[in-house]
Amino acid sequence: MRLSGGMRLALVAVLMVAGCGRLIPDTLPPPGARPYPTAPTGPLPGPSVYVAPGTGVIDRPIDGGTLGRLRQATGSAAQCEAELAAARVTFSPTPDRVNSPTCGLTAAGVLGPDLGTVARMTPGDVTMTCALAAAVSVWRRQSVEPAALEILGSEVVAMEHMGVYACRGVRNDSGETARVSAHARAAALDFSGVRLRDGRRITVRGDWRGDDPEARFLRRIRDDACRVFGTTLSPDYNAAHHDHLHLEAESGRLCR
C-alpha cells in the first residue's frame, strides 16, 4: 500500500516517540550484547601495590625462635607495618630523616595504642623504628602482661619508659671516636617499670634486688626480653642501667 506524504510523516513521529527521541538502529545486536557501549566513568585504575600479610609473630608465644621470626617479619618496612596492622597495633610511619652524620630515622614511625591489649606506653605516641615497635609489641603481649598476672596477680595498665630517640653515643659521650648508640637511630627503648590496675607501681630502680614477687617479675621479663631483642641490658650489666632495661631491636646477642 502506498502511503501519502502526511501518513509517512505521522509514522516517523510515532517511531521517534516510541524510541524516546532516538531513531531505532537499522540492525540490532545479538541477545546478551551491550547495544550501546559507554565510556568508563571515574579515574582509571592505577598499578596495584602489594602489601604482604602479617605472619602473626606478635601473637606467638616467646621461644628460642622468636628473635629470628621477628627479624624475618620486619625485614622490610611494608612487611613490618603489615605485622603491626594485623595485630591491631597502632603505628603511623614517619618520613625518613637525617639529623646529623650519625643520627636520624629510617623505617620509623609513631607507636600508638595496642588495640589488642590493655597496657599502654607511658609516655605514649613515641617515635621508634618499626622493628622496635614490633619487638615491644611481642614483649608486652607475651611477657610483661602474662608475667604480671601470674606473679603479681594484677593487670598491667601502663609500661613506663625513659625514652627512645636520643642523638648520642653509647655512654652519652660525643665526638668522632664515640660509639653511636642505637638510641641515635630510635632503635632502643629504655624501660623503667610498670603500673598495675590495683595501683601498685613496679620500677627497675626500686624493685630489682631481692627475691620478692616484684623482683621476680622484673627478672622474668628481662629473661624473656633476651629472646625478643637483639640486646637487653639490665642493672646486672653495669651501674648505668640501675634504673632501666635497655632493649635494642638490632642485630647482636648481648643479654645481661
N, C-alpha and C positions, 0 to 999 in steps of 0.2 A: 504494500500500500504506500503510495506516495504521500509524504507529509507536506503540508503547506509551510510557508516560512514562519507563520505565527506559531504553529504547532511545534516546529523544531526548536524555537526559542524557549517555549514553555518546558519542553523536555529537558533542555540543558539546565534550566533553572532548578527543576526538581532534582536532577542528579547532583548539582552543586550543594543544595541544602542537605541531601542525604549523606554526602561526604564531608559535612561540616566545613564547607567552603573550599574543599580540595577536589580537584578533578581526580577520579579514580584512575590509577595507572592502567596502561594497556595490558600488562602482564602481572600476575600475582606470584609471590614467592611460594615455594613448596611449603607444605604444612610443617610447622615447628620452627621455621626460619624466622629471624628478626627482619621484618619487611623494611624498617626504616632505621638503619644503624645510626647511633648518636655518638658524638664525640665524648670522651670521658670528662667528667667534671672533677674539680678539686685538684690538688697537687699530684704530680706524678710520683710514684713510689721511688725512694732513693735506695742506695745499696744497703743491704741488711747488715747489721752489726751483731756478731755472735758473742754472747757472754756466757762463759762456762758456768754450769750449775754448781751449787755448793756440794761438797762431799760429806758434810755432816761432821767434820772434825771437831767442831765446838761442843757437840753433844755426845762425844765418845769419852768413856772413862779414861783417865790417865794411866798409861802403862809405859813399857820400855820403848814403844814405837811412836809415842805422841809427838816428840820433837821432830822426828823425820816426817810424819804426816803433816805437821804444821808447815814445815819448810816447803813441802810439795804443794800444799794447798794455797800458799801465799807467794808462789814463785812469780806471779805477775800481779799487777795492780788490779786488773779486771777479775782474776780468779779470787784474790783476797777479798775484794769488795763483795763478790758473789757469796763467799762463805759467810760474811757478816750479815748480809741481807737475808740469806736463807735461815740464819739462826735468830733473826729479828733483833739484831744489834744495830743501833743507830750509828751510822758513820757517814760523815759528809766530807768527801775528798776536797783538798785544797790545792791550788796551783803549786808546782814545784818552784822553789826559790833558792837563790844563793845569797847568804848574808855576809860571808867572808870566805877566804880561801879554804877554810876548814869547817865552816858551819853552814847549815841550810837544811831544807826539807825536800825529800824526794819520796813519792808514793805515800804521802801523808794525808791526814785529814783530822777532823774533829770527832772524837769518840763521845757520843751522847749516851742516853739511857739504853740499857739492855732490856727490851720489852718482853723477853722470855724468862726474866727472873726478877728478883726483888732488890738485891744490893745495888746501890748507886755509888759512882765515883764521887769523892769529895776532896777538893773542888771538882765540879762537873765540867762537861764540854771542854775536855783537854785535848790539845793537838799532839798527835803522835803518828808514827808510821803505821800503815795498815797492818803490817806484820806484828807489831807490838799490840795493836788493838785486838787482833785475833788471839794472840797468846794470853793476854789479860782476860779475855772472854772465856777461854778454856779454863784457866786457873780459877776464875771466880765461880764458874758453874760446877766444876768437877773437883775442886779442892776447898776453897775458902768457905763456901756456903755449907756443903755437907759436913765438913770438919767442925764448924761451929755448932751445928745441930747435935752432932754426935758427942763432942767433948764438953761443950759449954751449955748445951740444952736450950739455945736460943737462936733466933734467926738474925743473920747479918742484914742490916739496913743501909750501912754506909761503909765503903772501903776508902780509908783516908790515905792521902799521898802527899809528898812534898814537891811534886812537880815532875816534868818530863824534859822539856826542851831547855837547854842552857848552853850557850856558846862558850865552852871552857875546856880545859884539859882534864885528865883523869883525876888529878888531885887539886882541882881548882887553880892550877898553875897556867901560865901563858908563856908565849914566846915560841921561837922556831923549834926548840927542842922538846916542847911539851907533847906528851902523847894525848891525842884528841879523844875525848870522852864520847861514848855512844849518846850521851845527852845532847851533844852538838849536832846530832842528826835526828833528834826526837825519837830515838830507838831504845830508850831505857826509862823505866818508871822507878821512882823511889817510894816504896810502900811503907807507911808508918803505923798502920793499925786499922782496927775496925770498930764500928759502933753497933751494938746489938739492939734488938727490938725491946728487950727488957730494961734498956737504959745503960747497961754496962759499956765501958769503953776499954778495949784491949789495945795496948800500944807496945811496939817493939822496945821503946826506951824503958818503959816501966815494968814489963811483964816477961822479958826474955829469960831471965835467970830463974833457976829453981825447977821444981817438979810438980807445980800445981797445975790445974787444968788450963789456965791461961798460957803458961809456958809451953805445955804440951801441944796446945792448939797452934801456937806460933811456929814451933819446930815442925809440926806435921805439914803445915802449908809451905814452909821453907823446903822441906824434903820433896814435896810434890812439885814445887816450882823448879827444882833442879831437872825435872823430866819434861818441863814445858818450855823453859827459857834457855838460851844458849849459855848465859852467865847468870848465876844467882849468888849474891854476896850478902852475908848477914853479920851480926855482931861477932860471930865466931871467926870472921875473917880478919878484921882489924878494928881499931878504935874509931875510925872514920865512919863505920857503919853501925855504931852503937844504938842508933835510933831509927834505923830503917832497913828494909830489904831492897837491895839494888837488883832489879830484874831487867835483863837485857835480851831483846829479841833479835840477836845477830849471831853469826857463826861463832863457835867457841864452846868449850866444855869445861867451865870452871864452876864448881859448886862448893861453897864453904859457909 
